[in-house]
Amino acid sequence: MSLQTVPPDAIDNRANRAEDAQALEADARLRDDIRLLGRILGDTVRDQEGAELFDLVERIRQTSIRFHRDEDRLARRELEQILDSMSTSETVRIVRAFSYFSHLANIAEDQNNIRQMRARSAAQSTGSGVLAETLAHARDAGIRPDVLRNFFKTALVSPVLTAHPTEVRRKSTMDREMEVASLLDRRERVALTADEAAASDEQLRREVLTLWQTNLLRRTKLTVLDEVANGLSFYDYTFLREVPRLVNVLEDRLEEAGDAAASELASFLRMGSWIGGDRDGNPFVTADVMRGTLRLQSSRVMQFYLNELHVLGSELSIAAHLADVSEELRTLAERSPDTSPHRSGEPYRLAVSGIYARLTATAEKLEVEITRRPVGKGRPYETVRELQADLDVLHRSLISNNARVIARGRLRLLRRAVDCFGFHLARLDIRQNSAVHERTIAELMDAANPGMSYLALGEDARISLLTNELRSTRSLVSPFVKYSDETMGELNVFHSAAEAHAKFGSDAIPQCIISMCKGMSDMLEVAVLLKEVGLVHPSGRSAINIVPLFETIEDLQASSAIMDRMLSLHDYRRLVDSRGSVQEVMLGYSDSNKDGGFVTSGWELYKAEIGLVDVFERHGVRLRLFHGRGGSVGRGGGPSYDAIIAQPGGAVNGQIRITEQGEIISSKYSNAEVGRNNLEILAAATLEASLLHPRQSAPRREYLTAMDELSNLAFKAYRGLVYETDGFVDYFWASTVINEIATLNIGSRPASRKKTRAIEDLRAIPWVFSWAQCRLMLPGWYGFGSAVEQWIAEHPDKGMPFLKELYREWPFFRMLLSNMDMVLAKSSIAIASRYAELVPDEALREKIFGRIRREWHSCIETLLDIMGQDRLLQGNPLLERSVRHRFPYLDPLNHVQVELLKEHRAQNPDEQVLRGIQLTINGISAGLRNTG
């Protein structure tokens, strides 16, 4: 497991040498945990599968370690002979054993991360956590606490959970793994007696045995609502408690620093979601599914509030004759339907009972399921503000009667939770491809204007037509026209969004995202569709943000000009002004990488941000960027703190939204402590990038020029391989598990946009996932090595010293290379060569893999030279050891996967063959951690 990537932000990359030494000391305890879990797994395998299989697992493990430690070629041949001689049944059981070892090693390393986080926090004099450290930096920079408080009034930090299918684990196995983690954590924090230690060992064995007897693979395909339910589990694990707690802790820190403001800190941390609202390429997300999603979300948060109120009522046993209460609290208590004589003299309990009754009535009105029942009937809350007002009555009464310490307990967390989550829990984005909107508008326009062909109109003519329609009070949709199923489906979704606003409040669905946005008409088409359902008004008001998503290299390059024209368009600018003069723009990391390669994608994203910052400043509109990052480096992944700090000046400006996808969600947020740390990192980085990094720190012009040249060279190399080499598509489909990944039940969305084999139509996730499985990680580095070599040849006067200066002085370039360093360390050209053997055309195989091999060596050589390292990950010894220790357990899985792929593609009818491939995908993914 990678300390840098699992959880991706759990380790603060600014750690100094003293912290590294402390981490090295903790590493011994990590090895103890891995040995403990490995021993229990070994015992389980022996007990369940027999001594013969256990001995085989040990032979494979020791031979693989010997090969890696000593580069023993005899050991490699021996390993291959062992693996090739196994039956299919033995192979599947061996794969399960090695896969589970990776899962258990991940748990041990996660616990080690927590151990080190706690050690660093205990050593900090400024308070616990990275946010406290950033506040100390702000204080040292002379930023007053009242300035910070005002900053948070308009700040927004929003992690947005998506259902992108890169998490291969089932929730059943994740639950068992969390139990193992909990047991390890207890052993760490509590001095166990001999009996307790024995009981803990037995419980660990019980959990590992249950894991062994649990299916690693899903037997059925996930539905969208299954994905929603899985996403909601992270609210139970982390968000419902840690989001309000983090905001409250920050409020306390500001007060300790001398901020005596009477008002409470604004709740700047807001959760977002795409699960159940993202229709781009997913035909299973319908209006009904979206309604079901909102009900599930509301049910989860209402149940949480009711549980908290139930406990709060038991805690607030304050007697009226022993403590004064406010008049408004008495009034609230008198309105309670609770008639129990046992609570007659306890006004706080009566008040809580009344709030409880009203909240259950609200849940019934919203048609969401809850399990608790009230002590009497109450009137539903019309808005979440009414609920907040009642809770504020409790708060003010306690404060005014010298019970501040009670007010700061459960009641404070509940009040903050209500402010953060409302009745909707998470802000659900709706997203659709611009081509679908275009077809929908075309059908509506052509039906309303006989003889018109909307699709035949040029861009300017469309803009004119759409702006006129925005001002019109008539409905474009006619009840007398029978529209296509696609158009009706789109209209139904927009109607559902309008219903959600009326039912749950405008925060339930605040954004409408247009993927593959290529021009002004794409945005205006959505505005017209929103007008049809009342979310946009002809007077120029909008109840929802219209968000363009620029994804391809070409679209990123055009984004500034598009937004410049949009903000100059009077009818659209009125909509923006009605939203507080804030315009969100989403940038796509995944498709831009698949389109232009890692280097060019990163650079064009950076340049697009510079251009957008300039445009928005000229128009006097606040820019909010939404970063569509994946888990892997090939899809924009890497440490969030570094990514935010490396943004160009003005690009953060107090507001940022970032997608959290697939396996990264579970690695960051399945543990509350790790989750809180990751939320802190997002908040701290946003604060630091906005207030502590002045605009004049923009890179020098010669840096920008050099990066432009490097990007052009890398783009040419990447496109030359992926899109311009004859036979590359055949090579890709033959040398990776792309076909077999589609058989895994890891998501509801199809792998391709269209039913073709073209790289252009393939989604970025299976593209990156496939390259990770064969250990090439090609999307995370290809083109860099040859670009650097050619650039140096063209600039002998600057050469390598200039590139080293770029690395030393420019956060963007440093982050780019740091991410490449990590992804190359996880690659293995030797393993990748085995996958190349799957390509039946020998000439094609040699032509393409030969190019890949040369570029891989070139990339590593140039990277190490620029970074001043002798080997990959030299600057991160903990991550280096983690990756090195994993290879002996990953390599057998890769070897077996190749052999099973040969069998499967030779039409072997044994079901165990495909199941074995699926299990290897699971195990390799677990070992690499950030695969998609």
RAURNOR-V869210 format. One record per helix or strand of 2 or more residues. SS is the DSSP state (h for helix, s for strand). FROM is the first residue (numbers start at 1). TO is the last residue. If there is no record, write none. Layout:
# RAURNOR-V869210
SS&FROM&TO / SS&FROM&TO
This chain:
# RAURNOR-V869210
h&17&49 / h&51&70 / h&73&84 / h&88&123 / h&130&140 / h&145&154 / s&156&162 / h&171&189 / h&194&212 / h&224&256 / s&272&273 / h&287&315 / h&327&334 / h&341&343 / h&347&365 / h&384&400 / h&404&407 / h&410&421 / s&427&428 / s&430&433 / h&434&448 / h&454&456 / h&459&471 / h&485&504 / h&506&509 / s&511&515 / h&520&532 / s&545&550 / h&553&568 / h&570&578 / s&582&588 / h&590&596 / h&598&619 / s&622&628 / h&633&635 / h&640&645 / s&655&661 / h&663&669 / h&672&692 / h&695&697 / h&701&722 / h&728&735 / h&738&741 / h&759&761 / h&764&773 / h&778&780 / h&784&794 / h&799&809 / h&811&825 / h&829&836 / h&842&867 / h&877&905 / h&911&928
